[in-house]
C-alpha cells in the first residue's frame, strides 16, 4: 500500500475552495485500491472535510498539534481536539515548523500526545545541506533518534516517516533531488528504525519522499527508489495533478 499524503499548508483561503479541491480529489481517489490518500489540511477545515469525505476511503489529518490535551495555550491545537474533529493523522516535525524554532525535543513530546489520542504520526526529517563528508547522515540520524526518543517500541503501526531534502525544496533549491538521493536516505532511515523498533516492524513503517513531487517525477521515486509514497505540498491543491500521482501509485504492484 502506497501513502499519498497532501499537505495543504495554509491554503486555500476559504472553506468553499477547500471543499471544491477536496471534492475533485475524492472523485479521482474513488476505486483506488493500492494507495491510501490522506489530506492534511488547515485545522479549521478538518471537520467539514471529514463530513464531505463521507464513506470514502480518504482520510483527513492535521498539520501540527500541541503536546498537551488542554490548557492555557493560546493559538495552539491539541491532538485531542484534532481527533474529536475526525482527524486520523497529524504531521509533526515539518521543516517549516522546525524553521520557526521547533526542536526535536518538542516533536518527541508531541508524538506522545498524538499516540495518546490515537492519531498516526507523520514524522518529517531531512537535512538542510548536503556535504561531501556525509555530515547530512548524522543530521538526519540525530533527528530520528531525538524525535522518536519517547515513541514506544510497540507502537510502530502508528508511525509514518517522510524524508524532506530541504536543500531541494522551493525557490531556493540548489538542485533537484533524484530517486537515488531518496534511496540512499531511505536506507539510513530504515537502519535507525530497525534499531528502535526491530527489523520486522521497521520494514512495515512507510518511508515517504517529502520533496518536490508532481505527475512528471513521481514514477521514478515509486519504481526506481521504491518509495512507500509521498508527502506532497503545492501539487496536492491541484486535483488533476495530484490525481495523476494517486493513479501512478495505484498502478505499482506491492513488493
Backbone as CSV, one residue per row, in Angstrom:
resi,resn,N_x,N_y,N_z,CA_x,CA_y,CA_z,C_x,C_y,C_z
1,UNK,0.836,-1.198,0.000,0.000,0.000,0.000,0.872,1.249,0.000
2,UNK,0.654,2.118,-0.959,1.365,3.389,-1.012,0.545,4.462,-0.293
3,UNK,1.234,5.396,0.340,0.575,6.515,1.010,0.807,7.792,0.209
4,UNK,-0.275,8.406,-0.226,-0.195,9.681,-0.928,-0.824,10.723,-0.009
5,UNK,0.034,11.507,0.616,-0.413,12.453,1.642,-0.235,13.879,1.142
6,UNK,-1.313,14.630,1.162,-1.260,16.024,0.759,-1.125,16.929,1.970
7,UNK,-0.203,17.872,1.900,-0.042,18.883,2.946,-0.475,20.219,2.351
8,UNK,-1.662,20.655,2.722,-2.206,21.887,2.148,-1.591,23.149,2.742
9,UNK,-0.808,22.997,3.797,-0.181,24.152,4.455,-1.255,25.187,4.820
10,UNK,-1.053,26.467,4.511,-2.045,27.479,4.876,-2.878,27.871,3.651
11,UNK,-3.267,26.859,2.901,-4.117,27.037,1.718,-5.297,26.081,1.822
12,UNK,-6.412,26.358,1.132,-6.761,27.620,0.477,-7.261,28.619,1.519
13,UNK,-7.776,29.749,1.043,-8.171,30.808,1.979,-9.646,30.773,2.348
14,UNK,-10.394,29.804,1.811,-11.820,29.721,2.147,-12.276,28.272,2.203
15,UNK,-13.290,28.015,3.014,-13.857,26.671,3.117,-14.481,26.253,1.795
16,UNK,-15.083,27.197,1.091,-15.705,26.892,-0.197,-14.679,26.309,-1.161
17,UNK,-13.517,26.940,-1.245,-12.474,26.450,-2.139,-11.917,25.116,-1.646
18,UNK,-11.785,24.972,-0.330,-11.286,23.716,0.235,-12.207,22.559,-0.136
19,UNK,-13.494,22.790,-0.048,-14.461,21.750,-0.407,-14.383,21.410,-1.892
20,UNK,-14.160,22.422,-2.718,-14.057,22.196,-4.165,-12.850,21.318,-4.479
21,UNK,-11.703,21.650,-3.901,-10.486,20.873,-4.142,-10.643,19.454,-3.599
22,UNK,-11.163,19.343,-2.383,-11.358,18.036,-1.754,-12.282,17.169,-2.603
23,UNK,-13.354,17.779,-3.105,-14.302,17.035,-3.930,-13.666,16.505,-5.198
24,UNK,-12.783,17.303,-5.810,-12.099,16.857,-7.017,-11.176,15.690,-6.755
25,UNK,-10.467,15.732,-5.633,-9.562,14.637,-5.277,-10.358,13.386,-4.916
26,UNK,-11.469,13.576,-4.262,-12.324,12.449,-3.873,-12.783,11.666,-5.100
27,UNK,-13.109,12.368,-6.171,-13.542,11.702,-7.405,-12.417,10.851,-7.982
28,UNK,-11.206,11.396,-7.988,-10.059,10.675,-8.534,-9.733,9.447,-7.688
29,UNK,-9.863,9.590,-6.374,-9.481,8.518,-5.452,-10.487,7.373,-5.416
30,UNK,-11.652,7.601,-5.989,-12.683,6.562,-5.977,-12.187,5.331,-6.750
31,UNK,-12.253,4.182,-6.161,-11.834,2.955,-6.833,-10.358,2.627,-6.667
32,UNK,-9.605,3.504,-6.018,-8.180,3.249,-5.784,-8.031,2.191,-4.689
33,UNK,-7.245,1.160,-4.958,-7.112,0.053,-4.002,-5.694,-0.145,-3.483
34,UNK,-4.697,0.410,-4.180,-3.301,0.205,-3.784,-2.662,1.461,-3.204
35,UNK,-3.457,2.482,-2.978,-2.923,3.726,-2.419,-3.880,4.278,-1.374
36,UNK,-3.324,4.750,-0.276,-4.094,5.399,0.777,-3.916,6.904,0.630
37,UNK,-5.024,7.612,0.455,-4.976,9.061,0.261,-5.330,9.766,1.570
38,UNK,-4.444,10.651,2.000,-4.642,11.429,3.228,-4.427,12.899,2.892
39,UNK,-5.316,13.747,3.351,-5.153,15.185,3.155,-5.001,15.857,4.509
40,UNK,-3.836,16.450,4.736,-3.576,17.185,5.979,-3.848,18.659,5.700
41,UNK,-4.916,19.148,6.275,-5.466,20.448,5.895,-5.416,21.430,7.072
42,UNK,-5.623,22.727,6.815,-5.722,23.682,7.923,-6.776,23.230,8.927
43,UNK,-6.504,23.440,10.208,-7.353,22.905,11.277,-8.822,23.282,11.139
44,UNK,-9.092,24.495,10.662,-10.479,24.941,10.522,-11.271,24.109,9.519
45,UNK,-10.567,23.453,8.600,-11.244,22.708,7.543,-11.404,21.221,7.853
46,UNK,-10.781,20.740,8.923,-10.788,19.297,9.189,-12.204,18.749,9.311
47,UNK,-12.996,19.283,10.229,-14.335,18.737,10.489,-15.232,18.748,9.257
48,UNK,-15.372,19.882,8.535,-16.247,19.870,7.364,-15.763,18.948,6.250
49,UNK,-14.452,18.778,6.111,-13.953,17.893,5.058,-14.113,16.424,5.441
50,UNK,-14.045,16.124,6.725,-14.345,14.759,7.176,-15.782,14.415,6.811
51,UNK,-16.689,15.350,7.027,-18.103,15.149,6.670,-18.240,14.972,5.163
52,UNK,-17.552,15.818,4.391,-17.624,15.735,2.933,-17.063,14.413,2.424
53,UNK,-16.056,13.897,3.120,-15.466,12.625,2.711,-16.422,11.464,2.857
54,UNK,-17.360,11.570,3.797,-18.375,10.537,3.979,-17.783,9.154,4.161
55,UNK,-18.262,8.217,3.350,-17.816,6.833,3.456,-16.646,6.509,2.531
56,UNK,-16.060,7.540,1.931,-14.902,7.299,1.070,-13.732,6.808,1.919
57,UNK,-12.722,6.251,1.262,-11.565,5.725,1.981,-10.501,6.793,2.236
58,UNK,-10.764,8.019,1.807,-9.833,9.114,2.076,-9.841,9.462,3.557
59,UNK,-8.699,9.901,4.055,-8.600,10.324,5.451,-8.155,11.778,5.516
60,UNK,-8.467,12.404,6.640,-8.108,13.806,6.850,-7.206,13.907,8.078
61,UNK,-6.199,14.753,7.986,-5.276,14.917,9.103,-4.970,16.369,9.385
62,UNK,-4.261,16.595,10.489,-3.815,17.932,10.852,-2.359,18.131,10.478
63,UNK,-1.877,19.357,10.645,-0.508,19.701,10.260,0.405,19.942,11.457
64,UNK,-0.162,19.877,12.648,0.610,20.110,13.864,-0.315,19.878,15.054
65,UNK,0.250,19.667,16.216,-0.561,19.612,17.438,0.323,19.930,18.631
66,UNK,-0.296,20.358,19.713,0.442,20.629,20.950,0.603,19.329,21.726
67,UNK,1.583,19.290,22.601,1.823,18.073,23.388,0.749,17.838,24.444
68,UNK,0.111,18.928,24.909,-0.907,18.822,25.955,-2.305,18.698,25.360
69,UNK,-3.208,18.082,26.109,-4.584,17.916,25.642,-5.434,19.158,25.867
70,UNK,-5.046,19.984,26.815,-5.758,21.232,27.071,-4.880,22.125,27.932
71,UNK,-5.298,23.388,28.088,-4.530,24.285,28.941,-4.486,25.701,28.404
72,UNK,-3.753,26.552,29.095,-3.612,27.960,28.702,-2.545,28.051,27.618
73,UNK,-2.933,27.686,26.412,-2.005,27.615,25.286,-2.622,28.366,24.101
74,UNK,-2.678,29.677,24.200,-3.357,30.495,23.194,-2.857,30.195,21.780
75,UNK,-3.805,29.913,20.898,-3.485,29.682,19.494,-3.063,28.272,19.152
76,UNK,-2.893,27.404,20.149,-2.451,26.036,19.887,-3.637,25.105,19.636
77,UNK,-3.329,23.943,19.062,-4.339,22.923,18.778,-3.879,21.621,19.422
78,UNK,-4.718,21.027,20.231,-4.338,19.774,20.884,-4.650,18.590,19.985
79,UNK,-3.927,17.495,20.210,-4.204,16.275,19.455,-5.586,15.739,19.807
80,UNK,-6.023,15.963,21.045,-7.366,15.529,21.440,-8.429,16.270,20.632
81,UNK,-8.243,17.594,20.474,-9.200,18.379,19.695,-9.193,17.950,18.231
82,UNK,-7.993,17.706,17.687,-7.902,17.243,16.297,-8.667,15.940,16.116
83,UNK,-8.437,15.010,17.033,-9.108,13.715,16.959,-10.619,13.879,17.027
84,UNK,-11.084,14.799,17.859,-12.529,14.991,18.029,-13.198,15.531,16.771
85,UNK,-12.415,16.183,15.904,-12.982,16.716,14.660,-13.009,15.674,13.545
86,UNK,-12.397,14.517,13.799,-12.398,13.455,12.800,-11.055,13.184,12.165
87,UNK,-10.027,13.940,12.545,-8.686,13.707,12.006,-8.158,12.357,12.482
88,UNK,-7.382,11.696,11.619,-6.776,10.416,11.993,-5.254,10.430,11.838
89,UNK,-4.716,11.490,11.259,-3.276,11.640,11.058,-2.849,13.036,11.499
90,UNK,-1.553,13.193,11.785,-1.018,14.528,12.064,0.444,14.585,11.621
91,UNK,0.798,15.664,10.938,2.189,15.900,10.544,2.933,16.513,11.729
92,UNK,4.088,15.958,12.047,4.928,16.513,13.114,6.360,16.669,12.606
93,UNK,6.996,17.772,12.976,8.396,17.981,12.614,8.633,18.458,11.204
94,UNK,7.605,19.018,10.558,7.804,19.517,9.198,8.901,20.577,9.192
95,UNK,9.654,20.646,8.105,10.778,21.586,8.021,10.345,23.030,8.231
96,UNK,9.130,23.361,7.832,8.645,24.732,8.021,8.365,25.023,9.493
97,UNK,7.999,24.012,10.254,7.829,24.172,11.696,9.199,24.240,12.381
98,UNK,10.120,23.406,11.946,11.471,23.428,12.514,12.126,24.789,12.275
99,UNK,11.859,25.382,11.101,12.435,26.688,10.765,11.924,27.787,11.694
100,UNK,10.780,27.555,12.334,10.220,28.528,13.274,10.670,28.267,14.713
101,UNK,11.600,27.325,14.867,12.179,27.094,16.186,11.761,25.813,16.873
102,UNK,10.941,25.006,16.229,10.525,23.747,16.847,11.719,22.807,16.934
103,UNK,11.918,22.208,18.093,13.073,21.339,18.311,12.684,19.867,18.268
104,UNK,13.701,19.013,18.189,13.446,17.575,18.233,12.769,17.178,19.538
105,UNK,13.140,17.840,20.633,12.522,17.549,21.932,11.041,17.917,21.922
106,UNK,10.712,19.049,21.295,9.305,19.445,21.158,8.530,18.376,20.392
107,UNK,9.125,17.934,19.298,8.469,16.950,18.434,8.257,15.638,19.185
108,UNK,9.265,15.220,19.938,9.151,13.978,20.709,7.965,14.034,21.660
109,UNK,7.784,15.163,22.333,6.658,15.302,23.264,5.325,15.304,22.517
110,UNK,5.305,15.883,21.326,4.070,15.911,20.541,3.669,14.514,20.069
111,UNK,4.666,13.665,19.782,4.329,12.303,19.356,3.594,11.551,20.457
112,UNK,3.937,11.852,21.703,3.267,11.205,22.836,1.796,11.599,22.865
113,UNK,1.519,12.887,22.671,0.135,13.355,22.638,-0.640,12.752,21.485
114,UNK,0.013,12.670,20.323,-0.646,12.086,19.154,-0.998,10.623,19.406
115,UNK,-0.062,9.877,19.963,-0.311,8.469,20.283,-1.433,8.322,21.304
116,UNK,-1.401,9.165,22.316,-2.412,9.110,23.378,-3.816,9.285,22.804
117,UNK,-3.922,10.074,21.750,-5.229,10.348,21.152,-5.453,9.604,19.836
118,UNK,-4.631,8.567,19.633,-4.815,7.645,18.510,-4.746,8.335,17.145
119,UNK,-3.802,9.254,17.024,-3.500,9.867,15.732,-2.222,9.234,15.192
120,UNK,-2.202,8.919,13.913,-0.993,8.387,13.290,-0.047,9.546,13.006
121,UNK,1.179,9.431,13.488,2.179,10.482,13.308,2.875,10.352,11.962
122,UNK,2.914,11.451,11.221,3.716,11.549,10.002,4.934,12.379,10.392
123,UNK,6.029,11.723,10.712,7.227,12.400,11.206,8.115,12.824,10.043
124,UNK,8.423,14.113,9.979,9.277,14.642,8.920,10.712,14.809,9.414
125,UNK,11.650,14.345,8.607,13.075,14.537,8.890,13.765,14.913,7.583
126,UNK,14.900,15.587,7.686,15.617,15.952,6.468,16.701,16.974,6.739
127,UNK,17.715,16.960,5.889,18.864,17.838,6.080,18.728,19.134,5.281
128,UNK,19.349,20.189,5.816,19.328,21.488,5.141,20.320,21.531,3.986
129,UNK,21.463,20.881,4.175,22.534,20.906,3.176,23.078,19.498,2.966
130,UNK,23.707,19.304,1.808,24.453,18.068,1.561,25.919,18.421,1.406
131,UNK,26.773,17.693,2.087,28.204,17.965,2.004,28.937,16.697,1.603
132,UNK,30.115,16.874,1.066,30.874,15.734,0.551,31.382,14.814,1.646
133,UNK,31.325,15.278,2.886,31.811,14.458,4.004,30.708,13.606,4.638
134,UNK,29.477,13.744,4.136,28.381,12.919,4.641,27.826,13.348,5.978
135,UNK,28.027,14.617,6.339,27.503,15.110,7.606,25.990,15.064,7.685
136,UNK,25.345,15.060,6.523,23.881,15.025,6.493,23.334,13.711,7.033
137,UNK,24.111,12.643,6.931,23.665,11.374,7.514,23.529,11.514,9.032
138,UNK,24.507,12.170,9.632,24.476,12.386,11.081,23.308,13.280,11.464
139,UNK,23.066,14.319,10.655,21.973,15.251,10.941,20.627,14.531,10.984
140,UNK,20.362,13.717,9.981,19.079,13.013,9.919,19.000,11.929,10.991
141,UNK,20.095,11.243,11.240,20.114,10.229,12.306,19.788,10.857,13.654
142,UNK,20.366,12.028,13.911,20.099,12.727,15.172,18.642,13.158,15.277
143,UNK,18.071,13.610,14.169,16.655,13.986,14.164,15.778,12.788,14.513
144,UNK,16.048,11.667,13.885,15.261,10.460,14.148,15.389,10.028,15.609
145,UNK,16.613,9.978,16.077,16.866,9.498,17.444,16.166,10.380,18.477
146,UNK,16.277,11.692,18.317,15.702,12.613,19.301,14.190,12.744,19.157
147,UNK,13.705,12.768,17.927,12.263,12.944,17.707,11.464,11.720,18.129
148,UNK,12.101,10.545,18.073,11.416,9.301,18.441,11.829,8.798,19.828
149,UNK,12.495,9.647,20.581,13.014,9.234,21.892,11.928,8.741,22.835
150,UNK,10.718,9.268,22.708,9.619,8.898,23.604,8.599,7.985,22.925
151,UNK,8.892,7.593,21.695,7.943,6.786,20.920,8.098,5.315,21.308
152,UNK,7.047,4.685,21.838,7.145,3.296,22.301,7.524,2.326,21.180
153,UNK,8.306,1.339,21.512,8.743,0.359,20.521,7.597,-0.498,19.998
154,UNK,6.515,-0.584,20.757,5.384,-1.417,20.324,4.316,-0.614,19.577
155,UNK,4.653,0.632,19.199,3.660,1.499,18.542,4.035,1.822,17.098
156,UNK,4.829,0.969,16.476,5.330,1.262,15.128,4.222,1.420,14.091
157,UNK,3.068,0.798,14.327,1.967,0.905,13.363,1.340,2.299,13.362
158,UNK,1.713,3.108,14.328,1.184,4.474,14.428,2.167,5.504,13.878
159,UNK,3.113,5.046,13.058,4.168,5.940,12.573,4.382,5.832,11.067
160,UNK,4.552,6.991,10.442,4.992,7.122,9.057,6.154,8.112,9.084
161,UNK,7.191,7.862,8.304,8.319,8.793,8.235,8.384,9.396,6.837
162,UNK,8.510,10.714,6.772,8.641,11.411,5.491,9.991,12.114,5.439
163,UNK,10.754,11.821,4.392,12.073,12.440,4.224,11.955,13.694,3.370
164,UNK,12.365,14.828,3.949,12.353,16.114,3.244,13.783,16.573,2.932
165,UNK,14.210,16.537,1.674,15.520,17.104,1.331,15.361,18.621,1.225
166,UNK,15.575,19.325,2.326,15.277,20.758,2.388,16.039,21.539,1.326
167,UNK,17.242,21.091,1.008,18.083,21.757,0.013,17.514,21.657,-1.401
168,UNK,16.517,20.807,-1.592,15.958,20.602,-2.932,14.509,21.062,-3.034
169,UNK,14.049,21.826,-2.040,12.644,22.232,-1.993,12.524,23.745,-2.135
170,UNK,11.542,24.179,-2.920,11.216,25.599,-3.010,12.096,26.388,-3.957
171,UNK,11.931,27.710,-3.926,12.626,28.599,-4.857,14.130,28.665,-4.607
172,UNK,14.562,28.300,-3.410,15.991,28.349,-3.083,16.687,27.006,-3.298
173,UNK,16.010,26.071,-3.944,16.572,24.737,-4.170,17.897,24.820,-4.928
174,UNK,18.880,24.047,-4.486,20.198,24.056,-5.119,20.256,23.114,-6.317
175,UNK,19.479,22.067,-6.257,19.319,21.153,-7.387,18.114,20.279,-7.122
176,UNK,17.711,19.536,-8.119,16.565,18.647,-7.970,17.023,17.344,-7.319
177,UNK,16.289,16.890,-6.329,16.610,15.605,-5.702,16.238,14.473,-6.652
178,UNK,17.025,13.425,-6.652,16.803,12.290,-7.542,16.310,11.077,-6.756
179,UNK,15.764,10.088,-7.472,15.386,8.846,-6.789,16.564,8.226,-6.031
180,UNK,17.775,8.371,-6.581,18.961,7.823,-5.908,19.217,8.530,-4.577
181,UNK,18.978,9.844,-4.544,19.133,10.593,-3.293,18.187,10.053,-2.227
182,UNK,16.941,9.826,-2.638,15.955,9.310,-1.681,16.299,7.887,-1.260
183,UNK,16.682,7.071,-2.216,17.003,5.677,-1.920,18.114,5.590,-0.870
184,UNK,19.136,6.415,-1.051,20.252,6.444,-0.110,19.779,6.774,1.300
185,UNK,18.920,7.799,1.396,18.472,8.229,2.717,17.454,7.256,3.313
186,UNK,16.643,6.635,2.469,15.652,5.691,2.989,16.328,4.489,3.644
187,UNK,17.497,4.101,3.119,18.258,3.005,3.726,18.715,3.400,5.130
188,UNK,19.224,4.630,5.256,19.644,5.129,6.569,18.474,5.161,7.543
189,UNK,17.335,5.661,7.071,16.150,5.768,7.926,15.718,4.390,8.409
190,UNK,15.691,3.422,7.510,15.259,2.071,7.896,16.243,1.432,8.880
191,UNK,17.513,1.728,8.710,18.501,1.182,9.654,18.218,1.681,11.066
192,UNK,17.922,2.979,11.173,17.621,3.501,12.507,16.321,2.899,13.031
193,UNK,15.295,2.836,12.184,14.010,2.280,12.609,14.166,0.840,13.074
194,UNK,15.057,0.091,12.413,15.307,-1.297,12.820,15.939,-1.348,14.211
195,UNK,16.826,-0.396,14.493,17.441,-0.333,15.821,16.400,-0.029,16.894
196,UNK,15.460,0.848,16.556,14.483,1.312,17.551,13.304,0.351,17.709
197,UNK,12.798,-0.156,16.577,11.571,-0.956,16.609,11.789,-2.443,16.335
198,UNK,12.969,-2.800,15.856,13.191,-4.171,15.418,13.050,-4.243,13.905
199,UNK,13.750,-5.188,13.290,13.816,-5.258,11.832,12.454,-5.463,11.181
200,UNK,11.664,-6.388,11.690,10.366,-6.688,11.082,9.447,-5.473,11.112
201,UNK,9.355,-4.825,12.256,8.495,-3.647,12.389,9.006,-2.504,11.525
202,UNK,10.329,-2.355,11.450,10.922,-1.250,10.690,10.549,-1.311,9.219
203,UNK,10.536,-2.504,8.665,10.229,-2.627,7.244,8.740,-2.483,6.950
204,UNK,7.928,-2.452,7.996,6.488,-2.227,7.817,6.125,-0.748,7.964
205,UNK,7.061,0.069,8.451,6.804,1.507,8.601,6.987,2.184,7.250
206,UNK,5.972,2.877,6.742,6.112,3.551,5.449,7.151,4.674,5.524
207,UNK,8.042,4.708,4.547,9.009,5.801,4.417,8.693,6.533,3.118
208,UNK,8.289,7.778,3.235,7.812,8.556,2.097,8.851,9.566,1.633
209,UNK,8.736,9.950,0.365,9.543,11.051,-0.153,8.751,12.331,0.030
210,UNK,9.350,13.310,0.702,8.649,14.553,1.000,9.228,15.765,0.307
211,UNK,9.933,15.547,-0.802,10.456,16.666,-1.575,9.459,17.097,-2.636
212,UNK,9.929,17.865,-3.598,9.051,18.355,-4.666,8.612,17.189,-5.547
213,UNK,7.306,16.977,-5.598,6.740,15.857,-6.361,5.610,16.364,-7.235
214,UNK,5.568,15.856,-8.465,4.429,16.134,-9.334,4.175,14.922,-10.203
215,UNK,3.267,15.083,-11.161,2.903,13.960,-12.018,4.034,13.559,-12.966
216,UNK,5.070,14.377,-13.083,6.158,14.096,-14.016,7.299,13.298,-13.386
217,UNK,7.574,13.514,-12.103,8.712,12.816,-11.489,8.318,11.732,-10.486
218,UNK,7.034,11.615,-10.205,6.585,10.668,-9.173,6.944,9.220,-9.495
219,UNK,6.808,8.840,-10.745,7.021,7.439,-11.105,8.440,6.971,-10.782
220,UNK,9.425,7.844,-11.007,10.806,7.469,-10.721,11.028,7.143,-9.256
221,UNK,10.422,7.938,-8.373,10.574,7.687,-6.940,9.836,6.415,-6.518
222,UNK,8.709,6.138,-7.160,7.933,4.951,-6.806,8.596,3.672,-7.293
223,UNK,9.093,3.691,-8.526,9.613,2.458,-9.119,11.120,2.285,-8.900
224,UNK,11.904,3.322,-9.144,13.356,3.204,-9.007,13.794,3.201,-7.540
225,UNK,13.228,4.117,-6.759,13.650,4.254,-5.360,12.768,3.475,-4.396
226,UNK,11.685,2.908,-4.903,10.751,2.130,-4.090,10.232,2.911,-2.889
227,UNK,9.916,4.182,-3.122,9.303,4.991,-2.065,7.947,4.401,-1.704
228,UNK,7.598,4.476,-0.436,6.298,3.963,0.013,5.191,4.987,-0.201
229,UNK,5.539,6.071,-0.869,4.554,7.101,-1.160,5.168,8.474,-1.042
230,UNK,4.304,9.476,-0.895,4.767,10.862,-0.896,4.045,11.711,0.139
231,UNK,4.752,12.732,0.616,4.140,13.844,1.335,4.272,15.024,0.384
232,UNK,3.141,15.479,-0.135,3.138,16.448,-1.237,2.530,17.768,-0.799
233,UNK,3.199,18.861,-1.124,2.699,20.184,-0.785,1.853,20.786,-1.883
234,UNK,2.422,21.718,-2.627,1.711,22.522,-3.623,0.817,21.710,-4.556
235,UNK,1.326,20.621,-5.091,0.576,19.842,-6.081,-0.685,19.221,-5.492
236,UNK,-0.730,19.035,-4.173,-1.918,18.418,-3.561,-3.132,19.341,-3.590
237,UNK,-2.924,20.590,-3.984,-4.043,21.530,-4.123,-4.586,21.548,-5.544
238,UNK,-3.986,20.748,-6.411,-4.414,20.638,-7.808,-4.969,19.235,-8.031
239,UNK,-6.299,19.072,-8.030,-6.884,17.735,-8.140,-6.407,16.947,-9.354
240,UNK,-6.174,17.627,-10.473,-5.757,16.921,-11.684,-4.345,16.343,-11.535
241,UNK,-3.395,17.171,-11.119,-2.013,16.707,-10.974,-1.863,15.745,-9.794
242,UNK,-2.512,16.072,-8.687,-2.468,15.190,-7.522,-3.121,13.855,-7.862
243,UNK,-4.188,13.928,-8.630,-4.881,12.714,-9.051,-4.005,11.818,-9.895
244,UNK,-3.162,12.411,-10.724,-2.259,11.615,-11.549,-1.232,10.892,-10.682
245,UNK,-0.763,11.545,-9.626,0.169,10.893,-8.701,-0.529,9.721,-8.004
246,UNK,-1.776,9.927,-7.626,-2.557,8.854,-6.994,-2.689,7.667,-7.946
247,UNK,-2.992,7.951,-9.208,-3.145,6.869,-10.195,-1.826,6.123,-10.406
248,UNK,-0.723,6.860,-10.446,0.586,6.215,-10.598,0.869,5.286,-9.419
249,UNK,0.595,5.777,-8.221,0.827,4.964,-7.021,-0.056,3.725,-7.024
250,UNK,-1.254,3.883,-7.497,-2.196,2.761,-7.539,-1.777,1.702,-8.553
251,UNK,-0.941,2.096,-9.520,-0.516,1.158,-10.570,0.702,0.329,-10.165
252,UNK,1.340,0.710,-9.068,2.541,-0.004,-8.620,2.140,-1.223,-7.800
253,UNK,2.615,-2.375,-8.223,2.282,-3.603,-7.502,3.056,-3.666,-6.186
254,UNK,2.421,-4.180,-5.134,3.086,-4.283,-3.828,4.352,-5.120,-3.918
255,UNK,5.352,-4.757,-3.080,6.606,-5.519,-3.043,6.370,-6.899,-2.446
